[in-house]
């Protein structure tokens, strides 16, 4: 936080860093996939990928190359039609 004070935000009385990129996304998506797999143990990798995409929230103002399927939404993925 000392090296990059421009990335620090206050939320709920706690200081946090805002980070982005594939190194951040990989861990987040892996955790989301673990939750989906636990809820649907017989789902195939292709089914899980489709659910993540179907449950994502569109990102306004960015194209497909930047935003992909959208912002990750685990609850939306769990509720997506099977």
Helices and strands as residue ranges (DSSP letters): G 5-7, E 8-11, E 14-17, H 22-39, H 45-55, H 64-67, H 74-79
